[in-house]
Amino acid sequence: MSEAYLGQIILFAGPYEPANWMYCAGQMLQIRQYNALYAVIGTSYGGDGKLTFALPDLRSRVPVGAGQSPGLSGYRLGATGGVEAVTLTQAQMPAHVHTQAAANTVGDLANPANAYLAQPADTSGMGTSVASYVASLGTHGVTMNPACITAAGGSSPHTNMQPYQALNYIICTQGLYPQRN
């Protein structure tokens, strides 16, 4: 690994930092101790630029290319963002309508399982009919008022992550100085 450029970042499968490399864990370094590396990355990842500078922090993060491609969002060098879990709000869901169908006929079932709402069998107001469901709408189906159905959902956050396998990102702290074009 001695042929690496200062500031070069690679994935490393080992559980330790190889010589001349450090984990990309956002640690602050002294400029006087790592002045060549500071000359390459500056304060893009933090630090005061007088005494200290920071390494990138790629723990639990996925890197994205800096700049902007046509039709995509732009990212400045060192920017961070994103969250592991999100809670969607009603405003973020596509506009849609829930409908409730019911039969415009007298019910012949007392159990609502696998059935549709229907008119009560006893319409005199004197009895205690429980047959308020039908097994099929047939040609007598009607759509109920959408106000009969309320919003649903628990507003619990859900994870929004691609499949992953954790490895160590390491950055070269002693190596070849990358010459500019």
C-alpha positions as CSV (number, residue, x, y, z in Angstrom):
1,M,0.0,0.0,0.0
2,S,3.0,2.3,-0.1
3,E,2.2,3.4,-3.7
4,A,-1.0,5.2,-2.6
5,Y,-1.7,8.9,-3.0
6,L,-2.1,11.1,0.0
7,G,-5.9,11.5,0.6
8,Q,-6.7,8.4,-1.4
9,I,-9.6,6.5,0.2
10,I,-10.1,2.7,-0.2
11,L,-12.2,0.0,1.4
12,F,-10.3,-2.3,3.7
13,A,-11.6,-5.6,5.0
14,G,-9.3,-5.9,8.0
15,P,-10.2,-4.9,11.6
16,Y,-7.1,-2.6,11.9
17,E,-5.5,0.5,10.3
18,P,-2.6,-0.5,8.0
19,A,0.6,1.6,8.3
20,N,0.3,5.0,6.7
21,W,-3.5,4.8,6.6
22,M,-6.2,5.9,9.1
23,Y,-9.9,5.1,9.4
24,C,-12.2,7.7,7.8
25,A,-13.9,8.4,11.2
26,G,-14.0,12.2,11.2
27,Q,-11.0,12.5,13.6
28,M,-9.3,15.9,14.0
29,L,-5.6,15.9,13.1
30,Q,-2.9,18.5,13.8
31,I,-1.9,20.4,10.6
32,R,1.7,20.5,11.7
33,Q,1.8,16.7,12.0
34,Y,0.1,16.0,8.7
35,N,0.8,19.1,6.6
36,A,1.1,17.3,3.3
37,L,-2.3,15.6,3.8
38,Y,-3.8,18.9,4.9
39,A,-2.5,20.5,1.7
40,V,-4.5,17.9,-0.2
41,I,-7.9,17.9,1.6
42,G,-7.9,21.1,3.6
43,T,-10.9,21.8,5.8
44,S,-13.5,20.2,3.5
45,Y,-14.4,17.8,6.3
46,G,-13.9,20.1,9.3
47,G,-11.3,21.7,11.5
48,D,-10.3,25.3,12.0
49,G,-7.7,25.5,9.2
50,K,-5.1,27.0,11.6
51,L,-4.2,24.2,13.9
52,T,-6.5,21.3,12.9
53,F,-8.3,19.7,10.0
54,A,-10.6,16.6,10.0
55,L,-10.7,13.4,8.0
56,P,-13.9,12.4,6.3
57,D,-16.3,10.5,8.5
58,L,-17.6,7.6,6.4
59,R,-18.8,5.5,9.4
60,S,-22.4,4.3,8.6
61,R,-22.3,6.4,5.4
62,V,-22.2,5.8,1.7
63,P,-20.0,8.2,-0.4
64,V,-21.5,10.1,-3.3
65,G,-19.5,11.9,-6.0
66,A,-19.0,15.6,-5.5
67,G,-20.4,17.9,-8.2
68,Q,-23.6,17.8,-10.2
69,S,-24.6,15.6,-13.1
70,P,-27.3,16.7,-15.6
71,G,-30.7,16.3,-14.0
72,L,-29.4,15.3,-10.6
73,S,-28.8,17.1,-7.3
74,G,-25.4,18.7,-6.7
75,Y,-23.1,17.9,-3.8
76,R,-20.2,20.0,-2.6
77,L,-17.0,18.3,-1.4
78,G,-17.5,17.3,2.3
79,A,-21.3,17.7,2.4
80,T,-23.3,15.1,4.4
81,G,-26.9,14.3,4.5
82,G,-29.6,11.6,4.6
83,V,-31.2,9.6,7.4
84,E,-31.6,5.9,8.0
85,A,-35.3,6.0,8.9
86,V,-38.1,8.2,7.6
87,T,-41.8,8.8,8.5
88,L,-44.0,9.7,5.6
89,T,-46.6,12.3,6.1
90,Q,-50.0,12.4,4.3
91,A,-48.6,15.3,2.2
92,Q,-45.8,13.1,0.9
93,M,-48.1,10.3,-0.4
94,P,-49.5,10.4,-3.9
95,A,-52.9,11.8,-4.2
96,H,-55.5,9.0,-4.2
97,V,-59.0,8.2,-3.0
98,H,-60.2,5.3,-1.0
99,T,-63.7,4.1,-1.8
100,Q,-66.1,2.0,0.1
101,A,-68.6,-0.1,-1.9
102,A,-72.0,-1.1,-0.4
103,A,-75.0,-3.0,-1.8
104,N,-78.2,-1.0,-2.5
105,T,-80.2,-4.1,-1.5
106,V,-81.4,-5.7,1.7
107,G,-78.8,-7.7,3.5
108,D,-79.1,-11.4,4.0
109,L,-76.0,-12.1,6.2
110,A,-75.3,-11.3,9.8
111,N,-71.5,-11.8,9.6
112,P,-69.4,-9.1,7.9
113,A,-66.5,-11.5,7.0
114,N,-65.9,-11.4,3.2
115,A,-69.1,-9.5,2.8
116,Y,-70.3,-6.0,1.8
117,L,-72.5,-3.5,3.7
118,A,-76.1,-3.6,2.8
119,Q,-79.5,-2.2,3.9
120,P,-80.8,-3.7,7.1
121,A,-83.4,-6.5,6.6
122,D,-85.9,-4.9,9.0
123,T,-86.7,-1.3,7.9
124,S,-89.7,-0.8,10.1
125,G,-87.6,0.5,12.9
126,M,-89.4,-1.9,15.3
127,G,-87.3,-5.0,14.9
128,T,-83.7,-5.8,15.7
129,S,-82.4,-7.1,12.4
130,V,-78.7,-8.1,12.2
131,A,-78.7,-9.0,8.5
132,S,-76.9,-6.0,7.2
133,Y,-74.4,-7.6,4.8
134,V,-74.5,-9.4,1.4
135,A,-71.9,-11.8,-0.1
136,S,-71.9,-10.1,-3.5
137,L,-72.7,-6.6,-4.8
138,G,-74.0,-8.0,-8.1
139,T,-75.4,-5.1,-10.2
140,H,-76.6,-3.2,-7.1
141,G,-73.3,-1.8,-5.9
142,V,-72.9,1.8,-4.9
143,T,-70.0,3.9,-3.8
144,M,-70.3,5.5,-0.4
145,N,-69.3,9.0,0.5
146,P,-65.4,9.2,0.7
147,A,-65.8,11.0,4.1
148,C,-66.9,7.7,5.6
149,I,-63.3,6.5,5.4
150,T,-60.7,8.1,7.6
151,A,-56.9,8.2,7.1
152,A,-55.1,5.1,8.3
153,G,-51.5,4.4,9.3
154,G,-49.4,4.5,12.4
155,S,-46.9,7.2,11.5
156,S,-44.0,4.9,12.5
157,P,-40.6,5.5,10.9
158,H,-39.5,2.9,8.4
159,T,-36.0,2.0,7.4
160,N,-34.9,3.3,3.9
161,M,-31.6,1.5,3.4
162,Q,-30.1,-0.5,0.5
163,P,-28.7,-3.9,1.3
164,Y,-25.2,-3.5,2.9
165,Q,-22.1,-5.1,4.2
166,A,-19.9,-3.1,6.6
167,L,-16.2,-2.6,5.7
168,N,-13.6,0.0,6.8
169,Y,-12.9,3.1,4.7
170,I,-9.3,4.1,5.2
171,I,-7.5,7.2,3.9
172,C,-3.8,7.4,3.0
173,T,-2.0,9.7,5.4
174,Q,1.6,9.0,4.2
175,G,2.2,8.4,0.5
176,L,2.8,10.0,-2.9
177,Y,1.8,13.6,-3.3
178,P,-0.9,13.9,-6.0
179,Q,0.3,16.4,-8.6
180,R,-2.3,18.7,-10.2
181,N,-3.0,18.5,-14.0
